[in-house]
Structure formats: structure tokens, C-alpha cells
Amino acid sequence: MWRIGTERSIFKQGMREVDDSKAGFVRSRADFRPAYLDIWDSGELEQRVARGLQLMTPCRACPRVCGVDRLQDEIGACRAGRLAPVSSAFPHHGEENCLRGWKGSGTIFFSGCNLRCVFCQNSDISWGGQGQPLTATQIALLMLELQDRGCHNINFVTPEHVVPQLLEAVLEAVEQGLRLPLVYNTSGYDCAESLALLDGVIDIYMPDFKFWDAAVAKRLVMAEDYPERAREAIREMHRQVGDLVVDEDGVALRGLLIRHLVMPRGLAGTRQIMRYLAQEISRDTFVNLMAQYRPAALVLTRAGRYPEIDRAITVGEFVEAKQICFEEGIRRFSDP
């Protein structure tokens, strides 16, 4: 039987540059109602499932637009067919403080990916497709078990290519009593049609914003249009859920949270990305500026072909990236 794993850590109180309680970003959890309940009550959630399945034949569920018939279990760039492959699910204590709280974020890791990041730390899952295809009912049961274990939210990791199956599972889980916030934890390589189906379903969007420059993206994630698609996706996500709002304990309820991995030699385009977020999205965009880039995965993929990213970042590079955030007007940060 497919079972949920375990993971343990210590909860630390988040540290932010802006006091959320004074800035108006705190809401009572007692008053919180997950977004999906409204469209479920109206019958719209069931219609979203039907529309989502239509995206799979021919497949246009992500920007790759492979055109295969996934309802007939044909395989495209993401290596997922009719069923969504899941590699693991557990209460995750290694996510951002505002997600993990003290009981963990209920993560469900989907296998496969529509990007090909040459520095991926989980290439066995994202490239190799390691995992087990699960039905909507099985995924719904995972959500309910994570809720029963006290997790603060349900966190869908790498869901860009399985939005139709995700909607199927959410419908079943809600009908059986799911009431937690839903987190859409994505690379940022999402398409407009899929995001439109998630409007009113997802409470918390957590996209990466990996690269600003198209030529860099083409070389390192095999998607020249990644920067453009990420900008469009983040704009739409913010339109749907707004700035991040937390409860009295600092645990996220609703809103947008951006992850940005600092890369060696400034390759990520941190200044341009932070300027875009501050000027085009919101100065109150909640950002996790990440310092954990490691080149270890290059050994497993295409070692030696990417000398520009063949080392970890330096302390100086991370300090410079943090300073850039302040200079460009970003004020809210998560602990790494």
C-alpha cells in the first residue's frame, strides 16, 4: 500500500523585514475559509474538472503544448500520462516558516517536470519520473490523511503539468471534508489556461522566479520562454490571491510567496526580477531569497558543460542579492 512518509525538524519563528501585524497582513484563522469552498458550493468546481480534462487532449496543460493525448495515456515532455505520478507525501518541516509552522506543510510531490534544469537537485524525480501514478481518489486520500495529521496546509509540489488531475483530486477531497489552505508550489513555468482553472481553488501560490534573461533560461532550464511565462504567471497569481496574509501565529492563509534562488555570477538576474516584483506586482510581495544553490546535480546530468554554475554561491553574492532586494523596494522576506 502506498503510504505517507515522515520528516522532522524544529520550528523557528519567521523573521521579516516588515512587521506583518502592523502592516495589515494578519488575519484571524478562525475567520478563514478556503477559497475552493465557494466554487464547490456553486457547482463550479465540478465544471473546472471537466474543463481541465479537456486540456489533456491534445495536451496544452503547460507552456510546452506537447499536443499528445494524455487521456489515452500518451506521454509528453513531462513524462506523465493520464494519471498524476506522485513520488512522496509527508508533513514537511523544511519549507518556509510561514508554511511549515510547527506541524508541517502537507506536501505532495508530483513526479516529472516541464523544465529541464541542469542543476536540479531532484533529477531522479523530475527527469527520471520516479514515482507512482495515482488516481484522483488516491491523491484525495493523501490530502485527507495529511489534514488528519495536523498539517497547516496541503502543498502541491511541481504541479504545473498535472493541473487537471489536481482538480479531480481536490474535488473528491473537498467532498470528503478537506478544509485546509491549498499551496501551489511551482517552477513558475505555467500556462494561462491552467491558472484560469485554479482561480478560486488555490489559496497560496508559491512560484519560483528562476531567471530573467531568455538566453540564460534556454541554456540552463531548456526553456527560452521561461522568463516571459514566469512574469505572466506571477502577475496572474497575484491578481487571484494578492499579497501574502498570515494568521496570528505567522502561518500563511492566502496570497503570493516568491522563491528566488541566488545563482553564481549573478546569472539569475536578481536585480531585474526584484525590480519587476516591486514595480509590476507589489512592494509587499513576500520573497524567499534562497542561498542553497549547490552544483552537485551537475555530476548526475551534464558535468563540465556549465562552467558558469560549477560552484556554490559565495557569502558576498548572497549579501549583494539581499541588498539588491532592498534597493529595488522589496520589504517582506521569509527565513531560508
C-alpha positions in Angstrom: 0.0 0.0 0.0 1.3 3.5 -0.9 1.9 5.3 2.4 2.8 8.7 3.6 6.4 9.2 4.9 7.6 11.3 7.8 10.0 14.1 8.3 11.0 16.0 11.4 12.6 19.3 12.2 12.4 22.2 14.7 10.0 25.1 14.1 11.5 28.6 14.2 9.6 31.8 14.3 9.8 33.6 11.0 11.8 36.8 10.7 10.5 39.5 8.3 11.8 43.0 7.4 8.2 44.3 7.7 6.1 43.7 10.8 3.1 41.9 9.3 0.9 42.6 12.2 1.4 46.4 11.9 1.3 46.3 8.1 -2.1 44.7 7.9 -1.1 41.3 6.7 -2.5 39.3 9.6 -6.0 37.7 9.7 -7.7 35.5 12.2 -7.5 31.8 11.3 -10.9 31.4 12.9 -12.4 33.6 10.2 -10.5 31.8 7.4 -12.5 30.0 4.7 -10.6 28.2 1.9 -11.2 29.7 -1.5 -12.4 26.4 -3.0 -15.4 26.1 -0.8 -17.3 28.9 -2.6 -16.9 27.4 -6.1 -17.6 23.9 -4.7 -20.9 25.2 -3.2 -21.9 26.7 -6.5 -21.0 23.6 -8.5 -18.3 25.4 -10.4 -15.5 23.1 -9.1 -17.0 20.2 -10.9 -17.1 22.2 -14.1 -13.4 23.1 -13.6 -12.6 19.4 -13.5 -14.3 18.8 -16.8 -12.6 21.8 -18.4 -9.2 20.6 -17.0 -9.6 17.2 -18.6 -10.1 18.9 -22.0 -6.6 20.4 -21.6 -5.2 16.9 -21.8 -6.4 16.1 -25.3 -4.5 17.4 -27.1 -2.3 18.4 -24.2 -1.9 22.1 -23.6 -1.7 22.0 -19.8 1.6 23.8 -19.7 3.7 26.1 -21.9 5.3 23.1 -23.7 1.9 22.4 -25.5 3.1 18.9 -26.5 -0.2 18.1 -28.1 -0.2 14.4 -27.1 -3.5 12.7 -26.0 -2.8 12.2 -22.3 -6.4 11.0 -21.7 -5.2 8.0 -23.8 -2.1 7.8 -21.6 0.3 9.2 -24.2 3.4 10.7 -22.7 4.7 14.2 -23.4 7.7 16.3 -22.2 6.7 15.9 -18.6 6.6 12.1 -18.8 3.1 12.0 -17.2 0.1 10.4 -18.8 -3.5 10.1 -17.7 -2.7 9.7 -14.0 -0.6 12.1 -11.9 2.6 10.4 -10.7 3.4 11.0 -7.0 6.9 10.4 -5.6 6.1 11.1 -1.9 3.8 12.8 0.5 4.5 13.8 4.2 4.4 16.6 6.7 7.3 18.7 5.5 9.2 20.7 8.2 11.8 22.1 5.7 9.6 24.6 3.9 9.3 28.3 4.7 8.4 29.1 8.3 5.1 30.5 7.2 4.2 27.2 5.6 5.6 24.6 7.9 4.6 26.2 11.2 5.0 23.7 14.0 3.0 20.8 12.5 4.5 20.8 9.0 3.3 21.6 5.5 1.4 18.7 4.0 3.4 18.2 0.8 2.5 16.0 -2.1 5.5 15.8 -4.6 4.5 15.1 -8.2 7.0 13.4 -10.4 8.0 14.7 -13.8 8.6 18.3 -14.7 8.1 20.5 -17.7 11.5 22.1 -17.2 15.0 20.6 -17.6 17.1 22.5 -15.1 20.6 21.2 -15.5 21.2 21.9 -11.8 18.2 20.1 -10.5 18.7 18.5 -7.1 15.9 16.0 -7.6 16.6 14.8 -11.2 15.6 11.3 -10.4 12.1 12.6 -9.8 11.9 15.5 -12.2 13.8 14.0 -15.1 13.6 10.3 -14.4 9.9 10.3 -13.4 10.5 8.3 -10.2 7.1 7.8 -8.6 3.8 6.0 -8.7 0.8 7.0 -10.9 -2.1 7.6 -8.6 -5.8 8.1 -9.2 -7.7 11.2 -8.1 -9.2 9.1 -5.2 -5.8 8.0 -4.0 -4.5 11.6 -4.1 -7.6 12.9 -2.3 -7.0 10.3 0.5 -3.4 11.6 0.8 -4.7 15.1 1.3 -7.2 14.0 4.0 -4.5 11.9 5.8 -2.2 14.9 5.9 -5.1 17.0 7.3 -5.7 14.4 9.9 -2.1 14.5 10.9 -2.4 18.2 11.7 -0.6 19.8 8.8 -1.3 23.5 8.3 -1.9 23.3 4.5 -1.8 21.0 1.5 1.3 21.8 -0.6 1.3 20.6 -4.2 5.0 20.5 -5.4 5.7 20.6 -9.1 2.1 20.6 -10.2 2.4 22.6 -13.5 1.8 19.5 -15.7 -0.9 17.8 -13.6 -3.4 20.7 -13.0 -6.3 18.6 -14.5 -5.6 15.7 -12.2 -5.0 18.0 -9.3 -8.5 19.5 -9.8 -10.0 16.0 -9.9 -8.4 15.1 -6.6 -9.3 18.4 -4.9 -13.0 17.9 -5.8 -13.0 14.4 -4.2 -11.1 15.6 -1.1 -13.4 18.6 -0.5 -16.5 16.4 -0.8 -14.9 14.3 2.0 -14.1 17.1 4.3 -10.9 18.8 3.2 -10.7 22.3 4.7 -7.0 23.3 4.6 -5.4 26.1 2.5 -4.0 24.8 -0.8 -0.5 25.7 -1.8 0.5 25.7 -5.5 4.3 25.2 -5.3 5.6 25.7 -8.9 8.6 26.4 -11.0 6.8 29.4 -12.5 6.6 27.7 -15.9 2.8 27.7 -16.0 0.2 28.4 -18.8 -2.7 30.9 -18.7 -5.4 28.2 -19.3 -4.3 26.1 -16.3 -4.0 29.1 -14.0 -7.5 30.2 -15.0 -8.9 26.9 -13.9 -7.2 27.4 -10.5 -8.7 30.8 -9.9 -10.8 30.4 -6.7 -9.2 27.0 -5.9 -5.7 27.8 -4.8 -5.2 29.9 -1.6 -1.4 30.3 -1.7 0.8 30.5 -4.8 4.5 29.8 -4.3 6.2 30.1 -7.7 10.0 30.2 -8.4 11.3 33.1 -10.4 14.5 31.5 -11.6 15.9 33.6 -14.4 15.2 37.0 -16.0 17.3 36.5 -19.2 15.9 34.3 -22.0 19.3 33.2 -23.3 20.3 32.0 -19.8 17.0 30.2 -19.4 17.4 28.5 -22.7 20.8 27.2 -21.7 20.1 26.2 -18.0 16.4 25.2 -17.9 15.9 24.3 -21.6 13.0 26.9 -22.0 13.8 30.2 -23.7 10.3 31.5 -22.9 10.7 30.8 -19.2 11.2 34.4 -18.1 8.1 35.6 -20.1 5.9 32.8 -18.9 7.0 33.3 -15.3 6.2 37.0 -15.4 2.8 36.3 -16.9 2.1 33.6 -14.3 3.2 35.6 -11.3 1.1 38.6 -12.5 -2.0 36.3 -12.7 -1.3 34.6 -9.4 -1.1 37.9 -7.6 -4.3 39.0 -9.3 -6.1 36.0 -7.9 -4.8 35.9 -4.3 -3.0 39.2 -3.6 -0.2 39.8 -1.1 0.6 37.1 1.4 -1.6 37.1 4.5 -0.8 35.1 7.7 -2.6 34.1 10.8 -1.9 35.1 14.4 1.0 32.6 14.6 2.6 33.7 11.3 1.3 30.7 9.3 0.2 31.5 5.8 -3.5 31.7 4.9 -3.7 33.2 1.4 -1.5 35.1 -1.0 1.6 35.1 -3.1 5.1 34.0 -2.0 8.0 34.1 -4.4 11.1 31.9 -4.3 14.3 33.2 -5.9 17.4 31.1 -5.9 20.6 33.2 -5.9 22.9 31.9 -8.6 26.7 32.2 -9.1 27.9 35.2 -11.0 24.6 36.9 -10.9 23.1 34.7 -13.6 19.6 34.7 -12.2 19.1 38.4 -12.9 18.2 39.2 -9.3 18.0 43.0 -9.8 15.7 42.8 -12.8 13.5 40.2 -11.0 13.1 42.3 -7.8 12.5 45.4 -9.8 9.7 43.7 -11.7 8.2 42.4 -8.5 8.3 45.7 -6.7 7.1 47.8 -9.7 4.8 45.5 -11.5 3.4 43.2 -8.8 3.7 44.7 -5.3 6.4 46.1 -3.0 4.8 43.9 -0.4 5.5 40.7 -2.4 6.7 38.1 0.1 10.1 36.8 -1.1 12.2 33.8 0.0 15.7 34.7 -1.2 17.5 31.3 -1.2 21.2 30.7 -0.7 21.3 26.9 -1.1 22.4 26.6 -4.7 24.7 23.6 -5.0 26.2 22.2 -8.2 26.1 18.6 -7.1 23.4 17.6 -9.6 25.7 18.6 -12.5 27.6 15.4 -11.8 24.4 13.5 -12.5 23.4 15.4 -15.6 25.9 17.1 -17.9 29.0 17.7 -15.9 31.6 20.1 -17.3 29.3 21.8 -19.8 28.2 24.6 -17.5 31.3 26.3 -16.0 29.3 29.4 -15.2 27.4 27.5 -12.4 30.0 24.9 -11.4 30.3 26.2 -7.8 28.2 27.2 -4.8 27.4 30.9 -4.4 29.7 33.0 -2.1 28.6 34.8 1.0 29.3 38.1 -0.8 27.0 37.1 -3.7 24.1 36.4 -1.3 24.7 39.6 0.7 24.7 41.5 -2.6 21.4 39.9 -3.6 19.8 40.8 -0.3 21.0 44.4 -0.8 19.5 44.5 -4.3 16.1 43.5 -2.9 16.2 46.5 -0.5 17.4 48.8 -3.2 14.6 47.7 -5.6 11.9 48.1 -2.9 11.2 44.6 -1.7 10.5 44.6 2.0 9.0 41.3 3.1 11.2 38.2 3.5 11.0 34.7 4.6 13.7 32.8 6.5 15.5 30.5 4.1 
